[in-house]
Amino acid sequence: MHLSRRTLLASATMTALPATPGHPEHLRTGFERLAATGYALLSGRRVGVVTNPTGITRDARHIVDVMHADPRVRLTAVFGPEHGFRGTAQAGGSEGRYDDPATGLPVYDTYLKSGRPLADVFTASGVDTVVFDIQDVGARFYTYIWTLYDCMEAAQLAGLSFVVLDRPNPVTGREAQGPVLHREFATFVGRQPIAQAHGMTVAELARLFNGEFLATPVALETVRMSGWRRGWFHDASGLPWVPPSPNMPTPDTALVYSGTCMFEGTNLSEGRGTTRPFELLGAEGVDGRWAAAANGLGLPGVRFREAYFTPTFSKFQGRTVGGVQIHVTDRAAYDPVRTGIALLVTARQVWSGFAWRSDDWIDKLTGSARVRTMIDAGAGPDEVTGAWQEELAAFRRVRKEYLLYK
């Protein structure tokens, strides 16, 4: 009997433990469910783990340290993404190849590697199974999901098995929002056509990648969570928050990130170098007119405060700038992508110095030239967001096939 790729994907999901009611006390991550079986899925395998500081247990121990100390797991290598396994590198950096002082395990660098070069790293490590466990934040341009994609592709090229240990989407998995990437704009901040706020967990994304985008599917196994509900924000999960990257300090940052990260594509500060990155936005010469214009739109679930700040690094380092601070008043009503578009539109209206980055980075972030060209042509927030609704609806239909949780 011929099995479709979707049928094969559905069968490669760990379901040995029964589901439990949706309550923080019942939630178990993919790692917790794997450990509860005595790591049966990994029995007899030579295991390498792709992870970073977010790969922790609920009592804040790192899973690499836990597995290394357990004789039931043959853990032989670690693979670090952007920022590194232990998280010592800033944006656009990694830790390189070294031996982990705590465990003695070899740590290999995956950052900016893909295809055959990354497959060669996996082969050189001597593992036969690659395990992925990293906390995502729900945005297409957050690079860990493309580390997942690249590692899946490389594992297939190297003839290895791939296991994804699931964790919650901290900004809920209720619905996808925002523009869908056009393939000609593919980069490491967006390899494939998914929505800007995808509303999926990493295990669901792995299933989507395997079923829709990889030329040849990898031998994929996903260890799903139990007890998680799609409508939960991070604080409902009962899990500790570890910053997935240096400029993602709190779940509040993740809540706004899929919208305000678009300011990386402008000459305004996106708040890097402050204690509230992506919640503070501004530039020299911006004043209270921006907050007034943004509040005048009556966007649901959010208010804007006139704010002044001095970044310690990145844009406007050491200089005082004016702008806005985002205050989310109703998380359920708040739409981060629409809010980000509205802020771009109003910033351009009230500040004569507004400009896009000269490399058109905004096109890479939003997945096409449409946002930039429509705003330059004077389009308002509703017109810009309305332009992607057809492609978003198509993505939502595909996405639905790969969801694991109600």
VOVEXSE-721171 format. One record per residue (C-alpha): residue number from 1; residue in three letters; x, y, z. Coordinates in nm, 4 decimals, m for minus. Example, Ala and Ser with C-alpha at 12.3 -4.5 7.8 and 13.67 -1.06 7.14 Angstrom:
VOVEXSE-721171
[node 1,"ALA",[1.2300,m0.4500,0.7800]],
[node 2,"SER",[1.3670,m0.1060,0.7140]],
This chain:
VOVEXSE-721171
[node 1,"MET",[0.0000,0.0000,0.0000]],
[node 2,"HIS",[0.1367,0.3412,m0.0907]],
[node 3,"LEU",[0.1582,0.5879,0.1972]],
[node 4,"SER",[0.1529,0.9611,0.1321]],
[node 5,"ARG",[0.4183,1.1874,0.2814]],
[node 6,"ARG",[0.1558,1.3241,0.5198]],
[node 7,"THR",[0.0653,0.9737,0.6377]],
[node 8,"LEU",[0.4306,0.8924,0.6948]],
[node 9,"LEU",[0.4768,1.2149,0.8880]],
[node 10,"ALA",[0.1767,1.1452,1.1054]],
[node 11,"SER",[0.3110,0.8004,1.1913]],
[node 12,"ALA",[0.6485,0.9428,1.2944]],
[node 13,"THR",[0.5141,1.1216,1.6017]],
[node 14,"MET",[0.5709,0.9860,1.9499]],
[node 15,"THR",[0.2320,0.9165,2.1100]],
[node 16,"ALA",[0.3222,0.6494,2.3660]],
[node 17,"LEU",[0.2244,0.8706,2.6596]],
[node 18,"PRO",[m0.1443,0.9662,2.6898]],
[node 19,"ALA",[m0.2506,1.3246,2.6444]],
[node 20,"THR",[m0.3446,1.5132,2.9612]],
[node 21,"PRO",[m0.5854,1.8024,3.0188]],
[node 22,"GLY",[m0.4650,2.1501,2.9299]],
[node 23,"HIS",[m0.3281,2.2898,3.2578]],
[node 24,"PRO",[0.0220,2.4171,3.3410]],
[node 25,"GLU",[0.0674,2.1444,3.6034]],
[node 26,"HIS",[0.0049,1.8817,3.3347]],
[node 27,"LEU",[0.2188,2.0300,3.0576]],
[node 28,"ARG",[0.5168,1.8177,2.9606]],
[node 29,"THR",[0.7670,1.9246,2.6968]],
[node 30,"GLY",[0.8970,1.6854,2.4358]],
[node 31,"PHE",[1.2125,1.6319,2.6399]],
[node 32,"GLU",[1.0147,1.5564,2.9547]],
[node 33,"ARG",[0.8077,1.2969,2.7739]],
[node 34,"LEU",[1.1189,1.1434,2.6183]],
[node 35,"ALA",[1.2930,1.1245,2.9572]],
[node 36,"ALA",[0.9824,0.9665,3.1141]],
[node 37,"THR",[1.0234,0.6682,2.8797]],
[node 38,"GLY",[1.3866,0.6179,2.9808]],
[node 39,"TYR",[1.4911,0.7664,2.6456]],
[node 40,"ALA",[1.3524,0.4591,2.4703]],
[node 41,"LEU",[1.3408,0.6401,2.1358]],
[node 42,"LEU",[1.7190,0.6946,2.1516]],
[node 43,"SER",[1.8128,0.3474,2.2707]],
[node 44,"GLY",[2.1250,0.2166,2.0960]],
[node 45,"ARG",[2.1772,0.5373,1.9001]],
[node 46,"ARG",[2.4765,0.7712,1.8833]],
[node 47,"VAL",[2.3094,1.1031,1.9567]],
[node 48,"GLY",[2.4000,1.4624,1.8783]],
[node 49,"VAL",[2.1872,1.7506,2.0061]],
[node 50,"VAL",[2.1189,2.0831,1.8332]],
[node 51,"THR",[2.0407,2.3204,2.1186]],
[node 52,"ASN",[2.1190,2.6426,2.3022]],
[node 53,"PRO",[2.0565,2.7797,2.6545]],
[node 54,"THR",[1.6787,2.7345,2.6129]],
[node 55,"GLY",[1.7095,2.3551,2.6062]],
[node 56,"ILE",[1.6323,2.3172,2.9752]],
[node 57,"THR",[1.4143,2.1161,3.2098]],
[node 58,"ARG",[1.1475,2.2830,3.4206]],
[node 59,"ASP",[1.3927,2.2870,3.7123]],
[node 60,"ALA",[1.6385,2.4833,3.4923]],
[node 61,"ARG",[1.8934,2.2093,3.4215]],
[node 62,"HIS",[2.0228,2.1909,3.0666]],
[node 63,"ILE",[1.9139,1.8797,2.8780]],
[node 64,"VAL",[2.2699,1.8183,2.7568]],
[node 65,"ASP",[2.3936,1.8058,3.1157]],
[node 66,"VAL",[2.1021,1.5783,3.2124]],
[node 67,"MET",[2.1485,1.3358,2.9227]],
[node 68,"HIS",[2.5271,1.3325,2.9519]],
[node 69,"ALA",[2.4914,1.2140,3.3121]],
[node 70,"ASP",[2.2419,0.9397,3.2201]],
[node 71,"PRO",[2.3905,0.6055,3.1093]],
[node 72,"ARG",[2.0756,0.5269,2.9118]],
[node 73,"VAL",[2.1723,0.7901,2.6502]],
[node 74,"ARG",[2.4785,0.7706,2.4279]],
[node 75,"LEU",[2.5264,1.1443,2.3801]],
[node 76,"THR",[2.8379,1.2063,2.1734]],
[node 77,"ALA",[2.8130,1.5586,2.0272]],
[node 78,"VAL",[2.6449,1.8989,2.0559]],
[node 79,"PHE",[2.5662,2.1386,1.7704]],
[node 80,"GLY",[2.5399,2.5117,1.8394]],
[node 81,"PRO",[2.3280,2.7574,1.6336]],
[node 82,"GLU",[2.3566,3.1390,1.6100]],
[node 83,"HIS",[2.4625,3.2785,1.9527]],
[node 84,"GLY",[2.6133,2.9373,2.0356]],
[node 85,"PHE",[2.5311,2.6343,2.2476]],
[node 86,"ARG",[2.5962,2.8134,2.5772]],
[node 87,"GLY",[2.4742,3.1483,2.4371]],
[node 88,"THR",[2.7897,3.3572,2.4593]],
[node 89,"ALA",[2.7701,3.5231,2.1144]],
[node 90,"GLN",[2.5741,3.8325,2.0105]],
[node 91,"ALA",[2.3496,3.8603,1.7019]],
[node 92,"GLY",[2.5267,3.7441,1.3882]],
[node 93,"GLY",[2.7827,3.5423,1.5830]],
[node 94,"SER",[2.8487,3.1904,1.7083]],
[node 95,"GLU",[3.0910,3.0065,1.9357]],
[node 96,"GLY",[3.2844,2.8008,1.6813]],
[node 97,"ARG",[3.4217,2.4512,1.7419]],
[node 98,"TYR",[3.5295,2.3674,2.0988]],
[node 99,"ASP",[3.4979,2.1057,2.3731]],
[node 100,"ASP",[3.2323,2.1887,2.6326]],
[node 101,"PRO",[3.4063,2.2386,2.9702]],
[node 102,"ALA",[3.1105,2.1038,3.1684]],
[node 103,"THR",[3.0701,1.7724,2.9844]],
[node 104,"GLY",[3.3781,1.7328,2.7693]],
[node 105,"LEU",[3.1529,1.6845,2.4663]],
[node 106,"PRO",[3.2663,1.8202,2.1290]],
[node 107,"VAL",[3.0588,2.1212,2.0254]],
[node 108,"TYR",[3.0233,2.1867,1.6522]],
[node 109,"ASP",[2.9146,2.5151,1.4949]],
[node 110,"THR",[2.6123,2.5032,1.2613]],
[node 111,"TYR",[2.5693,2.8789,1.2114]],
[node 112,"LEU",[2.5572,2.9816,0.8436]],
[node 113,"LYS",[2.6174,2.6216,0.7365]],
[node 114,"SER",[2.3668,2.4289,0.5270]],
[node 115,"GLY",[2.3450,2.1551,0.2665]],
[node 116,"ARG",[2.6498,1.9380,0.2101]],
[node 117,"PRO",[2.8894,2.1414,0.4328]],
[node 118,"LEU",[2.6533,2.0946,0.7284]],
[node 119,"ALA",[2.6013,1.7285,0.6381]],
[node 120,"ASP",[2.9802,1.6888,0.6500]],
[node 121,"VAL",[2.9805,1.8349,1.0034]],
[node 122,"PHE",[2.7221,1.5775,1.1102]],
[node 123,"THR",[2.9210,1.2975,0.9458]],
[node 124,"ALA",[3.2456,1.4077,1.1095]],
[node 125,"SER",[3.0774,1.4055,1.4513]],
[node 126,"GLY",[3.0026,1.0337,1.4211]],
[node 127,"VAL",[2.6375,1.0570,1.5291]],
[node 128,"ASP",[2.3565,0.8568,1.3679]],
[node 129,"THR",[2.0695,1.0602,1.5176]],
[node 130,"VAL",[2.0341,1.4377,1.5431]],
[node 131,"VAL",[1.8031,1.5722,1.8167]],
[node 132,"PHE",[1.6698,1.9294,1.8035]],
[node 133,"ASP",[1.5517,2.1141,2.1164]],
[node 134,"ILE",[1.5436,2.4954,2.0982]],
[node 135,"GLN",[1.2797,2.7449,2.2142]],
[node 136,"ASP",[1.1350,2.9397,1.9203]],
[node 137,"VAL",[0.9477,3.2719,1.9446]],
[node 138,"GLY",[0.6957,3.2328,1.6614]],
[node 139,"ALA",[0.8400,3.4641,1.3939]],
[node 140,"ARG",[0.9562,3.3624,1.0457]],
[node 141,"PHE",[1.2722,3.5714,1.0666]],
[node 142,"TYR",[1.3938,3.4218,1.3956]],
[node 143,"THR",[1.6787,3.2086,1.2693]],
[node 144,"TYR",[1.6433,2.8989,1.4887]],
[node 145,"ILE",[1.3602,2.7598,1.2761]],
[node 146,"TRP",[1.5877,2.7818,0.9722]],
[node 147,"THR",[1.8626,2.6101,1.1693]],
[node 148,"LEU",[1.5991,2.3389,1.2155]],
[node 149,"TYR",[1.5296,2.3338,0.8415]],
[node 150,"ASP",[1.8982,2.3305,0.7456]],
[node 151,"CYS",[1.9763,2.0549,0.9975]],
[node 152,"MET",[1.6877,1.8415,0.8701]],
[node 153,"GLU",[1.8121,1.8779,0.5126]],
[node 154,"ALA",[2.1722,1.8047,0.6138]],
[node 155,"ALA",[2.0702,1.5024,0.8223]],
[node 156,"GLN",[1.8910,1.3601,0.5196]],
[node 157,"LEU",[2.2003,1.4139,0.3036]],
[node 158,"ALA",[2.4132,1.2400,0.5685]],
[node 159,"GLY",[2.1687,0.9498,0.6033]],
[node 160,"LEU",[2.0853,1.0279,0.9667]],
[node 161,"SER",[1.7635,1.0151,1.1688]],
[node 162,"PHE",[1.6190,1.3408,1.3031]],
[node 163,"VAL",[1.4222,1.3879,1.6265]],
[node 164,"VAL",[1.2454,1.7096,1.7295]],
[node 165,"LEU",[1.1601,1.7617,2.0970]],
[node 166,"ASP",[0.8696,2.0040,2.1074]],
[node 167,"ARG",[0.8257,2.3180,2.3186]],
[node 168,"PRO",[0.5431,2.5749,2.3368]],
[node 169,"ASN",[0.5110,2.8650,2.0989]],
[node 170,"PRO",[0.5336,3.1453,2.3599]],
[node 171,"VAL",[0.3001,3.3795,2.1716]],
[node 172,"THR",[0.0337,3.1086,2.1191]],
[node 173,"GLY",[m0.0332,2.8807,1.8260]],
[node 174,"ARG",[m0.3784,3.0190,1.7543]],
[node 175,"GLU",[m0.3404,3.1515,1.4024]],
[node 176,"ALA",[m0.0868,3.2522,1.1401]],
[node 177,"GLN",[m0.0558,3.6244,1.0642]],
[node 178,"GLY",[0.1315,3.8460,0.8220]],
[node 179,"PRO",[0.2761,3.8177,0.4726]],
[node 180,"VAL",[0.4024,3.4884,0.3309]],
[node 181,"LEU",[0.7590,3.4807,0.1991]],
[node 182,"HIS",[0.8079,3.4810,m0.1781]],
[node 183,"ARG",[1.0765,3.2304,m0.2746]],
[node 184,"GLU",[1.2915,3.4799,m0.4644]],
[node 185,"PHE",[1.3477,3.6617,m0.1326]],
[node 186,"ALA",[1.4679,3.3529,0.0545]],
[node 187,"THR",[1.7557,3.4062,0.3014]],
[node 188,"PHE",[1.8544,3.2752,0.6449]],
[node 189,"VAL",[1.5752,3.4934,0.7913]],
[node 190,"GLY",[1.3270,3.3059,0.5733]],
[node 191,"ARG",[1.4084,2.9942,0.3714]],
[node 192,"GLN",[1.0573,2.8918,0.2662]],
[node 193,"PRO",[0.7090,3.0439,0.2123]],
[node 194,"ILE",[0.5571,3.0564,0.5594]],
[node 195,"ALA",[0.3733,3.3435,0.7297]],
[node 196,"GLN",[0.5628,3.6101,0.9209]],
[node 197,"ALA",[0.3949,3.5013,1.2473]],
[node 198,"HIS",[0.3515,3.1290,1.1793]],
[node 199,"GLY",[0.1563,3.0230,1.4902]],
[node 200,"MET",[0.3241,2.6796,1.5064]],
[node 201,"THR",[0.5531,2.4855,1.7380]],
[node 202,"VAL",[0.8926,2.3615,1.6222]],
[node 203,"ALA",[0.7651,2.0027,1.5876]],
[node 204,"GLU",[0.4763,2.1248,1.3730]],
[node 205,"LEU",[0.7178,2.3277,1.1620]],
[node 206,"ALA",[0.9418,2.0230,1.1208]],
[node 207,"ARG",[0.6445,1.8249,0.9908]],
[node 208,"LEU",[0.5573,2.1109,0.7544]],
[node 209,"PHE",[0.9162,2.1386,0.6295]],
[node 210,"ASN",[0.9373,1.7643,0.5722]],
[node 211,"GLY",[0.6022,1.7407,0.4000]],
[node 212,"GLU",[0.6134,2.0526,0.1829]],
[node 213,"PHE",[0.9643,2.1884,0.1315]],
[node 214,"LEU",[1.2460,1.9337,0.1590]],
[node 215,"ALA",[1.3257,1.7759,m0.1776]],
[node 216,"THR",[1.3758,1.4423,m0.0024]],
[node 217,"PRO",[1.2175,1.4011,0.3434]],
[node 218,"VAL",[1.4413,1.3179,0.6359]],
[node 219,"ALA",[1.3653,1.0222,0.8664]],
[node 220,"LEU",[1.1734,1.2402,1.1119]],
[node 221,"GLU",[1.0407,1.1622,1.4572]],
[node 222,"THR",[0.8673,1.4261,1.6679]],
[node 223,"VAL",[0.8141,1.4017,2.0429]],
[node 224,"ARG",[0.5132,1.6169,2.1044]],
[node 225,"MET",[0.4163,1.7905,2.4260]],
[node 226,"SER",[0.1256,1.6835,2.6401]],
[node 227,"GLY",[m0.1087,1.9231,2.8148]],
[node 228,"TRP",[m0.0411,2.2300,2.5971]],
[node 229,"ARG",[m0.3209,2.4429,2.4521]],
[node 230,"ARG",[m0.2809,2.6537,2.1385]],
[node 231,"GLY",[m0.4242,2.9631,2.3062]],
[node 232,"TRP",[m0.1643,2.9740,2.5833]],
[node 233,"PHE",[0.0902,3.2503,2.6116]],
[node 234,"HIS",[0.4206,3.1603,2.7737]],
[node 235,"ASP",[0.3204,3.2520,3.1282]],
[node 236,"ALA",[0.0383,2.9958,3.1149]],
[node 237,"SER",[0.2858,2.7131,3.0514]],
[node 238,"GLY",[0.4481,2.7109,3.3942]],
[node 239,"LEU",[0.7909,2.6787,3.2276]],
[node 240,"PRO",[1.0894,2.9025,3.3048]],
[node 241,"TRP",[1.1843,3.1618,3.0443]],
[node 242,"VAL",[1.5413,3.1599,2.9180]],
[node 243,"PRO",[1.6268,3.4333,2.6658]],
[node 244,"PRO",[1.6621,3.2455,2.3334]],
[node 245,"SER",[1.9009,3.5187,2.2190]],
[node 246,"PRO",[2.0583,3.8239,2.3854]],
[node 247,"ASN",[1.7926,4.0621,2.2543]],
[node 248,"MET",[1.4936,3.8436,2.3480]],
[node 249,"PRO",[1.5030,3.9007,2.7256]],
[node 250,"THR",[1.1379,3.8371,2.8146]],
[node 251,"PRO",[0.8188,3.6830,2.6747]],
[node 252,"ASP",[0.6981,4.0428,2.6272]],
[node 253,"THR",[0.9745,4.0847,2.3695]],
[node 254,"ALA",[0.8559,3.7773,2.1836]],
[node 255,"LEU",[0.4998,3.9113,2.1848]],
[node 256,"VAL",[0.5915,4.2190,1.9791]],
[node 257,"TYR",[0.8882,4.0793,1.7853]],
[node 258,"SER",[0.7091,3.9484,1.4756]],
[node 259,"GLY",[0.5980,4.3059,1.4054]],
[node 260,"THR",[0.8664,4.5393,1.5346]],
[node 261,"CYS",[1.1620,4.3393,1.4053]],
[node 262,"MET",[1.0667,4.4971,1.0720]],
[node 263,"PHE",[1.2368,4.8121,1.2022]],
[node 264,"GLU",[1.5684,4.6341,1.1487]],
[node 265,"GLY",[1.4998,4.7178,0.7848]],
[node 266,"THR",[1.4872,5.0936,0.8555]],
[node 267,"ASN",[1.7203,5.3625,0.9857]],
[node 268,"LEU",[1.5336,5.3730,1.3173]],
[node 269,"SER",[1.6542,5.1906,1.6265]],
[node 270,"GLU",[1.4609,4.8734,1.7063]],
[node 271,"GLY",[1.5656,4.9094,2.0702]],
[node 272,"ARG",[1.8803,4.6974,2.0608]],
[node 273,"GLY",[2.1132,4.8210,2.3312]],
[node 274,"THR",[1.8256,4.8936,2.5711]],
[node 275,"THR",[1.6514,4.6855,2.8363]],
[node 276,"ARG",[1.3389,4.6746,2.6152]],
[node 277,"PRO",[1.4541,4.5692,2.2654]],
[node 278,"PHE",[1.1751,4.5623,2.0059]],
[node 279,"GLU",[0.9401,4.7362,2.2528]],
[node 280,"LEU",[1.1300,5.0660,2.2208]],
[node 281,"LEU",[1.1644,5.2197,1.8732]],
[node 282,"GLY",[1.3097,5.5555,1.7755]],
[node 283,"ALA",[1.5619,5.7839,1.6092]],
[node 284,"GLU",[1.7179,6.1268,1.6491]],
[node 285,"GLY",[1.4628,6.3890,1.5522]],
[node 286,"VAL",[1.1547,6.1827,1.6360]],
[node 287,"ASP",[0.9181,6.3376,1.8918]],
[node 288,"GLY",[0.5756,6.2882,2.0464]],
[node 289,"ARG",[0.3941,6.3204,1.7135]],
[node 290,"TRP",[0.4707,5.9543,1.6370]],
[node 291,"ALA",[0.3009,5.8176,1.9485]],
[node 292,"ALA",[0.0055,6.0480,1.8869]],
[node 293,"ALA",[m0.0303,5.9319,1.5258]],
[node 294,"ALA",[m0.0053,5.5652,1.6196]],
[node 295,"ASN",[m0.2573,5.5992,1.9037]],
[node 296,"GLY",[m0.4873,5.7819,1.6628]],
[node 297,"LEU",[m0.5290,5.4613,1.4602]],
[node 298,"GLY",[m0.7108,5.2909,1.7471]],
[node 299,"LEU",[m0.5258,4.9607,1.7031]],
[node 300,"PRO",[m0.6700,4.6824,1.9170]],
[node 301,"GLY",[m0.4918,4.5723,2.2333]],
[node 302,"VAL",[m0.2070,4.8254,2.2310]],
[node 303,"ARG",[m0.1125,5.1801,2.3301]],
[node 304,"PHE",[0.1978,5.3823,2.2468]],
[node 305,"ARG",[0.3928,5.6032,2.4865]],
[node 306,"GLU",[0.6230,5.8851,2.3810]],
[node 307,"ALA",[0.9663,5.7629,2.4876]],
[node 308,"TYR",[1.3307,5.8722,2.4865]],
[node 309,"PHE",[1.6243,5.6345,2.5266]],
[node 310,"THR",[2.0000,5.5981,2.4702]],
[node 311,"PRO",[2.1121,5.2678,2.3155]],
[node 312,"THR",[2.4351,5.1249,2.4577]],
[node 313,"PHE",[2.5153,4.9505,2.1281]],
[node 314,"SER",[2.3789,4.9082,1.7741]],
[node 315,"LYS",[2.2023,5.2013,1.6032]],
[node 316,"PHE",[2.2489,5.5433,1.7719]],
[node 317,"GLN",[2.4923,5.4002,2.0266]],
[node 318,"GLY",[2.5428,5.6504,2.3087]],
[node 319,"ARG",[2.3004,5.9033,2.1588]],
[node 320,"THR",[1.9582,6.0007,2.2921]],
[node 321,"VAL",[1.6746,5.9276,2.0525]],
[node 322,"GLY",[1.3001,5.9867,2.0591]],
[node 323,"GLY",[1.0264,5.7436,1.9672]],
[node 324,"VAL",[0.7675,5.5145,2.1185]],
[node 325,"GLN",[0.7350,5.2362,2.3696]],
[node 326,"ILE",[0.4761,4.9688,2.2901]],
[node 327,"HIS",[0.2405,4.8770,2.5737]],
[node 328,"VAL",[0.0249,4.5728,2.4968]],
[node 329,"THR",[m0.3019,4.6075,2.6885]],
[node 330,"ASP",[m0.4878,4.3011,2.5571]],
[node 331,"ARG",[m0.2744,4.0134,2.4311]],
[node 332,"ALA",[m0.5697,3.8298,2.2814]],
[node 333,"ALA",[m0.6716,4.1278,2.0669]],
[node 334,"TYR",[m0.3218,4.2440,1.9766]],
[node 335,"ASP",[m0.1972,4.1782,1.6222]],
[node 336,"PRO",[0.1818,4.2269,1.6210]],
[node 337,"VAL",[0.2287,4.2284,1.2433]],
[node 338,"ARG",[m0.0499,4.4778,1.1728]],
[node 339,"THR",[0.0826,4.6923,1.4581]],
[node 340,"GLY",[0.4316,4.6827,1.3095]],
[node 341,"ILE",[0.2988,4.7927,0.9711]],
[node 342,"ALA",[0.1037,5.0754,1.1330]],
[node 343,"LEU",[0.4168,5.1947,1.3102]],
[node 344,"LEU",[0.6148,5.1917,0.9852]],
[node 345,"VAL",[0.3422,5.3908,0.8098]],
[node 346,"THR",[0.3116,5.6518,1.0854]],
[node 347,"ALA",[0.6896,5.6835,1.1327]],
[node 348,"ARG",[0.7241,5.7687,0.7659]],
[node 349,"GLN",[0.4392,6.0198,0.7928]],
[node 350,"VAL",[0.5672,6.2142,1.0955]],
[node 351,"TRP",[0.9460,6.1976,1.0536]],
[node 352,"SER",[1.1086,6.3431,0.7441]],
[node 353,"GLY",[1.4282,6.1489,0.8106]],
[node 354,"PHE",[1.2647,5.8063,0.7690]],
[node 355,"ALA",[1.4517,5.5737,0.5319]],
[node 356,"TRP",[1.4794,5.2055,0.4528]],
[node 357,"ARG",[1.8136,5.0340,0.4915]],
[node 358,"SER",[2.0070,5.0673,0.1683]],
[node 359,"ASP",[2.0266,4.6884,0.1232]],
[node 360,"ASP",[1.6437,4.6611,0.1237]],
[node 361,"TRP",[1.6631,4.4346,0.4294]],
[node 362,"ILE",[1.2954,4.5074,0.4855]],
[node 363,"ASP",[1.2208,4.2963,0.1765]],
[node 364,"LYS",[1.4052,3.9985,0.3294]],
[node 365,"LEU",[1.2188,4.0396,0.6580]],
[node 366,"THR",[0.8722,4.0744,0.5066]],
[node 367,"GLY",[0.9374,3.8246,0.2283]],
[node 368,"SER",[0.8805,4.0494,m0.0734]],
[node 369,"ALA",[0.9150,4.4094,m0.1937]],
[node 370,"ARG",[0.5434,4.4716,m0.1398]],
[node 371,"VAL",[0.5518,4.6267,0.2090]],
[node 372,"ARG",[0.8281,4.8697,0.1165]],
[node 373,"THR",[0.6825,4.9761,m0.2163]],
[node 374,"MET",[0.3259,5.0117,m0.0852]],
[node 375,"ILE",[0.4323,5.2253,0.2117]],
[node 376,"ASP",[0.6500,5.4382,m0.0172]],
[node 377,"ALA",[0.3459,5.4864,m0.2411]],
[node 378,"GLY",[0.1443,5.6187,0.0537]],
[node 379,"ALA",[m0.0634,5.3112,0.1385]],
[node 380,"GLY",[m0.2175,5.2919,0.4850]],
[node 381,"PRO",[m0.2018,4.9986,0.7289]],
[node 382,"ASP",[m0.5296,4.8431,0.6163]],
[node 383,"GLU",[m0.4300,4.8556,0.2501]],
[node 384,"VAL",[m0.0881,4.7018,0.3174]],
[node 385,"THR",[m0.2207,4.4211,0.5384]],
[node 386,"GLY",[m0.5077,4.3557,0.2984]],
[node 387,"ALA",[m0.2634,4.2886,0.0161]],
[node 388,"TRP",[m0.1396,3.9601,0.1634]],
[node 389,"GLN",[m0.4671,3.8069,0.2792]],
[node 390,"GLU",[m0.5070,3.5679,m0.0149]],
[node 391,"GLU",[m0.1605,3.4149,0.0227]],
[node 392,"LEU",[m0.2039,3.4018,0.4009]],
[node 393,"ALA",[m0.5301,3.2097,0.3617]],
[node 394,"ALA",[m0.3512,2.9605,0.1349]],
[node 395,"PHE",[m0.0734,2.9124,0.3903]],
[node 396,"ARG",[m0.3270,2.8607,0.6687]],
[node 397,"ARG",[m0.4858,2.5772,0.4717]],
[node 398,"VAL",[m0.1500,2.4026,0.4285]],
[node 399,"ARG",[m0.0485,2.4715,0.7889]],
[node 400,"LYS",[m0.3611,2.3062,0.9221]],
[node 401,"GLU",[m0.2473,1.9660,0.7922]],
[node 402,"TYR",[0.0586,1.9656,1.0181]],
[node 403,"LEU",[m0.0796,2.0882,1.3514]],
[node 404,"LEU",[m0.0439,1.8555,1.6498]],
[node 405,"TYR",[m0.2495,2.0305,1.9175]],
[node 406,"LYS",[m0.6036,2.1582,1.9647]],
